[in-house]
Amino acid sequence: MADKFLDKVYGTTDTDATRELYDDWSESYDVEIAENGYQTPARLARAMAQHCRDLNQPLLDYGCGTGLSAGQLHTSGFSTIDGADPSAGMLAQARRTRHFRNLIKLDLSQPLPFDTGDYHAITAIGVISTGAGPASLMDTLIDKLPSGGLFGFSLNDHALEDAEYLAGVARLQDAGHLARAKEYGEHLPKLGLKSMIYVFEKK
C-alpha cells in the first residue's frame, strides 16, 4: 500500500524536509488528494476567473505541485500558465500534464526568479499554510504584480487558527489592496478540513 502523506505535511516546518516530503509524495499526490475530495483549486480558479479582466494574460501558479490546480485554472478559462515549485518530483509530474507554458524550479534561499509585472495574476493554491509556505509569501507574491493584478490564495483551517497567517491577510488589507473575493468552504471534506479562499487586486 502506498505511503500516506496528508497526516505528515501539516507538521513539517523545515524547508528541506518539506521539499523532500513533496518529492517523495509526488507520484501518489493526486490520488491521495482526490481520495479526500480536494475542493480548493476549483473554488479558487472560479473566483480568479470571475474577477480577471483578461484570461489570456500570463498567470503564475506558485507552488504548482503536480499541476492539479493548473488543470482547474485551465477549466476556468486561463490560457497561459507558468508553474513554479521547489520540488523536482512535483515538477516532473506537472510537466506531464501539458498545462504549463513554462515550469520554474524554485530555490527558496534565493529571490524569486521573475520580475514585477511578468504576470498579471498569481495564485498560491494550498501553498500558504503551516507545513508549506510562510505567511510572508502573501507580501512577496503580491509585490510581484503590477497595479490591478490579481493575487489568489487559500488558507486552510490550520492556517486560519494561526495568528501569523491572519496578520498576513490584514497586511494586504492595510496596504490598500482590494479584496475581490473571500469565501469559506470545502477543502478536504473527507478529513473534515475547510479553507478560506481570497482574491486581492493590487492597488
C-alpha positions in Angstrom: 0.0 0.0 0.0 1.3 3.5 -0.9 2.5 5.7 1.9 0.1 8.4 3.1 1.4 11.9 3.4 -1.5 14.1 4.4 -1.1 13.2 8.0 2.6 14.3 7.9 2.5 17.5 5.9 1.0 19.9 8.4 3.6 19.1 11.0 6.6 19.6 8.7 8.3 23.0 9.1 11.9 22.7 7.9 12.3 23.9 4.3 14.5 21.0 3.2 12.3 18.4 5.0 9.2 19.9 3.3 10.8 19.7 -0.1 11.9 16.1 0.5 8.4 15.2 1.7 6.8 16.6 -1.5 9.4 14.8 -3.7 8.5 11.5 -2.0 4.8 12.3 -2.3 4.9 13.4 -6.0 3.9 10.1 -7.6 0.9 9.4 -5.3 -0.1 13.0 -4.5 -3.0 13.3 -7.0 -4.5 10.0 -5.9 -4.3 10.7 -2.2 -5.7 14.2 -2.6 -8.5 13.0 -4.8 -9.4 10.3 -2.3 -10.0 13.1 0.2 -12.2 15.2 -2.1 -9.9 18.2 -2.6 -12.1 21.2 -3.5 -10.0 24.3 -3.0 -8.4 24.5 -6.5 -11.7 24.5 -8.3 -13.2 27.1 -5.9 -10.2 29.5 -6.2 -9.9 29.1 -10.0 -13.6 30.0 -10.5 -13.1 33.1 -8.2 -10.0 34.2 -10.1 -11.7 33.9 -13.5 -14.7 35.8 -12.3 -12.6 38.8 -11.4 -9.9 38.6 -14.1 -10.2 41.2 -17.0 -8.2 39.1 -19.5 -7.9 35.3 -19.1 -5.2 35.2 -21.8 -2.7 37.3 -19.7 0.1 35.1 -18.2 -0.7 33.7 -14.8 1.9 32.2 -12.4 0.7 29.2 -10.3 3.2 29.4 -7.4 3.7 26.1 -5.7 2.1 24.4 -8.7 2.9 20.9 -7.4 1.8 18.2 -9.9 -0.3 20.6 -11.9 -3.6 19.7 -10.3 -4.5 23.3 -9.6 -3.5 24.4 -13.1 -6.0 21.9 -14.5 -8.7 23.8 -12.7 -7.3 27.2 -13.9 -7.5 25.9 -17.5 -11.0 24.7 -17.0 -11.9 28.2 -15.7 -10.5 29.8 -18.9 -6.9 30.7 -18.2 -4.9 30.0 -21.3 -1.3 30.9 -20.4 0.0 29.4 -17.1 3.5 29.1 -15.8 4.2 26.9 -12.8 6.8 27.3 -10.1 7.7 24.8 -7.3 10.8 23.8 -5.2 10.2 20.1 -5.6 11.8 18.4 -8.6 9.5 15.4 -8.2 6.4 17.5 -8.3 7.6 19.4 -11.4 8.2 16.1 -13.2 4.6 15.2 -12.7 3.5 18.8 -13.7 5.4 18.5 -16.9 3.3 15.5 -18.0 0.0 17.4 -17.7 0.9 19.9 -20.5 -1.0 22.6 -18.7 2.0 24.9 -18.5 3.8 27.2 -20.8 6.9 27.2 -18.6 7.9 25.4 -15.4 10.3 27.1 -12.9 12.4 25.2 -10.3 12.4 27.4 -7.2 15.4 27.8 -4.9 13.7 29.1 -1.7 17.0 30.5 -0.4 17.1 32.9 -3.4 14.9 35.8 -4.6 12.0 34.9 -6.9 13.3 34.3 -10.5 10.9 36.6 -12.2 10.3 40.4 -12.3 7.4 42.6 -11.2 4.9 42.8 -14.0 5.9 39.5 -15.7 2.5 38.1 -14.5 -0.9 39.8 -14.3 -2.2 37.1 -12.0 -0.6 34.9 -9.4 -2.1 32.0 -7.5 -0.9 30.1 -4.4 -3.4 27.4 -4.0 -3.0 25.2 -0.9 0.5 26.7 -0.6 0.4 29.3 2.2 -0.1 27.2 5.3 1.6 25.5 8.2 3.8 22.8 6.8 4.1 24.6 3.5 4.6 28.3 2.8 5.1 31.1 5.4 2.6 34.0 5.8 5.3 36.3 4.3 4.6 34.8 0.9 1.5 36.9 0.7 3.7 40.0 0.7 6.3 38.6 -1.5 3.9 37.4 -4.2 1.6 40.5 -4.4 4.7 42.7 -4.7 5.5 41.0 -8.0 2.2 42.0 -9.6 1.5 45.3 -11.5 -1.2 47.6 -10.3 -4.5 45.9 -11.0 -3.1 42.5 -11.0 -4.9 39.6 -9.1 -3.5 37.6 -6.3 -5.5 34.5 -5.3 -4.6 32.2 -2.4 -6.1 29.9 0.2 -5.7 29.4 3.9 -6.9 26.1 5.3 -8.3 25.6 8.8 -4.8 25.0 10.3 -3.6 28.4 8.9 -6.8 30.2 9.9 -6.0 29.2 13.5 -2.6 30.7 13.3 -2.3 34.5 14.1 0.7 34.9 11.8 -1.4 34.0 8.7 -4.3 36.2 9.8 -1.9 39.0 10.3 -0.7 38.5 6.7 -4.2 38.9 5.3 -4.6 42.1 7.5 -1.4 43.5 6.0 -2.8 43.1 2.5 -5.9 45.0 3.5 -4.0 47.7 5.4 -1.8 48.2 2.3 -4.9 49.2 0.4 -5.2 46.2 -1.9 -8.8 45.5 -2.9 -10.4 42.3 -1.6 -12.4 41.0 -4.6 -13.3 37.6 -3.1 -13.4 35.9 0.3 -15.2 32.6 0.7 -15.1 29.9 3.3 -15.9 26.4 2.0 -14.7 22.8 1.5 -11.0 22.0 1.3 -10.5 18.3 2.1 -14.0 17.2 3.1 -13.1 13.6 4.0 -10.6 15.0 6.5 -13.2 17.5 7.8 -11.0 20.4 6.7 -12.2 23.6 5.1 -10.4 26.6 3.7 -10.9 30.3 3.0 -10.1 31.5 -0.5 -9.1 35.1 -1.2 -8.7 37.2 -4.3 -7.0 40.5 -3.9 -6.5 43.2 -6.6 -3.2 45.0 -6.2 -3.7 48.7 -5.6 
